[in-house]
Amino acid sequence: MLVIVGGGFAGLEAAVQIRTLRPSREVALITAGPSLVYKPWLIYVPAGRRRFAEVCIPLAPLAARYGFQLIDDRVDQIDLDARRVGLAKGRVIDYSQLLLATGADADRNRIPGADQHAFFPCQPDDAEKFAVEVHRRMPKRICVAVGWDRRGPGLEFAGWLATRRKRLGAADMEVVVVDGDGLLADHYGAEAMAAIRSALMRAGATWSTESVLNEVTASAAVVGGKDTAFDLVAIVAPLCGVNVGLPVDMLDDRGFIRVDESFATTRPGIFAFGDAAALPSKVATGKTMVSIRQRVAHLASNVLADMDGEPLKPLEPTVAPHRSMANIGGHAILLRDNRVIGQGRMPLLRRWLYDQSYFRLRS
């Protein structure tokens, strides 16, 4: 039996793809929750544009439709020698192949004090808690620190919070955007940064003149060595791997699972996919839903090849232009290799259609 650990995009799409290609193959999907959280829509939750329940897709109907076993539990340990997965509720599952699609976790200890005093809204639980605090406290000043691994979503969280201040009943709320790791301009370049700053200002956000988030306290963020008072601090977000008890030789220095160009780990029969996988640089792309859907067929074919004792096929080196789009409070900035190729509301139509099609497909 193939056991898939993780019920996010990567785990779900892999289960669907493998069952579609090989309906006779027994597949079990282990997920710590009954629903898939549609993470591109988390940016709307703190801003009150969508309720948290509206960004969730139930997994049970999909398991019934595609014929995979759904197990709602957490992985407690993995016995690589015995090929067994131990679950928190005491169940033990044997596997022939194992696919680790655990996603990524917020690295809450990267910035001193952040674990105690900040929210990480790129994580579903924190997005919901942050939304509750915004509505409950009606803060005067919010710090949104952006950068690290997910630069675009951080800008989107800030843009939507600023845009919807009046609808939140906090018209005078100040949303201050901080370049959390001080590398935003190095990543985007001058042209893209000018467009980003303009879009944030249009949304009503304030761009901090200081950079690098040094520390978070109960009432402030230390930015560039200076204390600045804030009612709430959100960090989007340095990431790390999810700890499922793997030996350190399988992981990189941030806890992501090392894989080769075929998604295979250093252990026979074990693969990693999606945000959990640390691909070689020549084939690595951004950790996005689009990338997962583009590559899931390749992953599935390799898992099935491993089951059949056939050679695995490596990914081809990445040569296509890198495209990205930030939705900053309803104003899109469309980039190709960090060159601005489109702005305004029209580019959002394509993203809206993509989101709607995915919900129709998986709901």
N, C-alpha and C positions, 0 to 999 in steps of 0.2 A: 504494500500500500504506500502511496505517496502521501506524506504528511506535510501540510503547508502551515507554517507558524506565522500568523498575522492576517487580520481581516481588513486591511486597508486596500488601497487601489491595487498594489502589486500582488498581494495575496489573492484577492478576489478575481482579478483579471487572469491570473495564472490558472486558478481553479477552473474558471469558465473555459479558457482556451484549451487546456489539457483534456477536459471532459468532452469538449466539442471535437477535438482531433481523435480522441481515443475513448469513446463512450464506455468501453468495457473496463477501463482502468479505475480502480478504487482510489478515491481521493478524499482526504479528511482535511478540513480547514479549521484551524484552532484560532479563535478570536476572543479577545477580552471584552466582549460587548456584543449586543445583538444587531448593531447597525454599522454601516459604513458611513463615516463622516465625510461629506463632500468638502474637502478643505479649501478649494478656491472660494467658497462662499463664506468661510469664517470671517472674512474681512467685513461682512455686513452685520455680524452679530453684535459686537459692542456698540455699533452705530445705530442699532435698533431697526435696521432695514429688513432683517429677517430674524425670526426666532430660531433658537438652536434646533428645535425639533424639525424645522423646515430644511435643514442642511443634512439630514440623516436619511439614509436609504436602508430599509430593513433587509437583512441578509437571508432570513429563513425562506422567503419566496424564491430567491435566486438559487438557494441550495436545492429546493424542490424542483425548480425548473431544469437545472443542469445536472442534477443527480449526484452532487457531492455531499459528504457528511459534514454537518456544521456542529462544532463543539465550542460552547461558550465557557471558556476557562482560561487561565493563565498558565504559561509554561513555567514550571518550577526548576526543572533540570533536564539536561540532555546527556544521555549516556552514549557516547560516540562508539564505544567498543561493542556494546550490546545492541545498538541501533534502536534505542528506546527514548521516548519523550515522556517525562514525568510531569503531571499537571498538579496545580495547587490544591485541587479537591481530592487528590489521591489516586486518580486514574493513571495508568501507564499504557502507552500506545507504542506498538512496534511499527517500524517503518522499513521499507526497502530503499526508498529515496526520501530525502528531507529537503524541503525548500524553505529557507528563512527569508521571510518578507515582513519583518517586524517594523519597518519604517525607521524613522529617526526620532530621537528624544531631544528636548531642549536641554542644553548644557547649563543647568541652573547654577553651577558653581564657578563658571568662567569669570563672572564679575562678582566681587565681594559684596555680600549683603543682598544680592538679587534673589536668592532662593527664599529669603524671609520676607522681602519687602517689595518684590516686583511681580508682575504678571507676564506670562509668556503666551500671548494669544494665538500663536501659530499652533499650539497644542489644544485640542478640543476642550478639555476640562477647564483650562485657563481662559479660553475665549468666553465660555459661558460665565465663569466667575467674574471676569473683567467686566462683562456686560452688566451683571447684577450690581457691581460696585459703582459703575458709571451712573446707572439709574438711581441707585440708593443714595449716593453721596452728592450727586450733582457737583462734581469737582470744579474748582476755578481754574486749575492748571494741570494739564496732563503732559507728561513726557513720554514720547514714543521714540525709543532708541532703535535705529534701523542699521542694517549692514550685515556683516558676517556671512552666513550661508544663504539667507533668504532676503535679499535686498528688496526685491519687488514687493512682496507681501507687506513688509514693514511700511513702505511708502503708501500702500493701499489702505492699511489700517488707519494711518494718520489722516490721509485725505478724506476718507469717509466719515471719521469722527468729526473733523472740522466742518465738513459740508453739512452735516445733519445736526449741528449744535442747537438750532432753533427748535427742530422737531423733538429733540431730547429734552427741551425745556431748560436749556442752559446756553442762552444766546451769547453770554459773555465769557463762556469757557474758552481758555486759551490752550491750543494744542501745539506743543513745541516739539519739533523734529530734531533729533540729535543724531549726528553721524557716529554711531556707537563704537566702531572699531577704527574710525579715522581713515578708512580706505575707499569710501564711496566714490570720490572723484577719480581715484586711481582706476577703479573698476569701470566706471561709465565714460569718463572723458568729458571734456569741456562742453561739447555740444549737447550731449544728453543731460548733463547736470543742469545746464541753463534751462532746458525744457522742464526738468523735474522740479526745480525751484519755482519756476513760473506757475506750474500746475498746482503745487502746494499752496502758494500764495493765493491763487485764484480760489482754491477751496476754503481759504481762511486760516490755514496753518501758519505757524511762525517757524522759520528756519534758524536754528541756533548758530550763533557765530563761533561757539566753542565746539570742539570735537573730542572724541574718545570718552566713553563712559567708564569711569574709574571705579565707582562704588555706588551702591544704593542704600539709603538709610530709611528710617520710618517716615521721614518728612521731606527728604531731599534726594537729588541725584548729584553725585560729584562728577562734573564734566570738565575735562581739561584741567583737573586739579582744583576746581572751584565748586563750592556748595551752592546749589540752586534749589529753592523750595518748590516742591510739587506735591499735589494731593494724591496723584496716582502715577505709577511708572510702568510702562509696558515695554518689553524688549523683544524684538523680532529680528533674528534670533540666532545665536550661536547654537550649533547642533552637535550631538554626539550619538553614538550607537546605543541601541537598547540592549541591556544586559540580560542575556538568557543563559548565562553560565558556560559560555564557550571558553576554551583555553586561550590564553593570550596570544599564542603563536598564530591563531586564525584571524586576529584583529589588527587593525592599524592603530596608530597612537591616539585616535579619538573614539575607538570602540566600534568602528565600522568593520564589516566582514570582508576580508580580502578575497577577491575572486579574480579569475583570469578572463580572457576575452570571450569565453563561452559561458560565463556565470558560474563556473565550477569553483568550489573552494579547494583547499589543500587536502580535504578528507574525501575519500571515495563516496559517491552517492549523495553528497551534500552540496546544494546550490544556494546562492543568495541573490535576491533580486530587489529592484526598487531602491528606496532611500537607504536600506540596510546595507547595500553592497558598495564596496570600494573598488570600482573598476580601474583597470590600468588607464593612465592619462590619455593614451592615444585613442581610446574608444569611449572615454567618459563624456557624459553630457550633463546638463542641469538636472537636478532632482525634481522632476515635474511629472504631472499626470500624463501630459502629452508624450514625454519620453517613454514612460512605462507602456503606454498603449502602442507606441511604435515598435517596441522591442519585445513585447510579450510573446509574439509568435515564435521569435527566435529562441527565447528562453524555453518555451514549451517543447519545441522540436528537440532541443538538447536534453531536456529531462527525459523525454520519451526515448531518445537515442541511447541514453545511459541505461534505461530499463531494458532495452533490446540488445545491449552489448555492442553498440555501433559507435563509430568515432563522433566526437562533438565538433560542431562548426563554430569557428571564432567569428566575432563581429568584425566588420570592416572598419578601418580607421575613420574617424569623424572628419569629414571635409566640407560639409554643407555649412552655409552661413548660419550663425546663431541668431535666432529671432526671439524677441520677448516683447511683452506688452504690460505696462502698468496701468491699472484702472484707479486713478487718483481722484476719488470723489465724483466719478462720472465723466472725467476727462481722460481720454486714453493717450498714452505715449507709446508709439509703436517703434521698436528698434530692430535694426539688422546689423549685427556686429557693432552694436552701440552707436550706430548712425541713425538719426531720427528720420524715419520714412513715412510717418503719419501721426497726426494728432487730432484731438477733438472727440466728438461722440460717435461718429460713424464707425471707426474701427471696433467699437464695443459691440456692434451688432453681430459680428462674426463670433466673438467670444460668447455672447448671449445665446446664439444658436447652438454653439458647441455644448454649452452647459445644459441647455434644454434637451438636446438630443441624447446626452449621456443619461439624464434623469429618466427620459422616456425608455431608453434601452434597458436600464437597470432597475426601474421601479415596477 
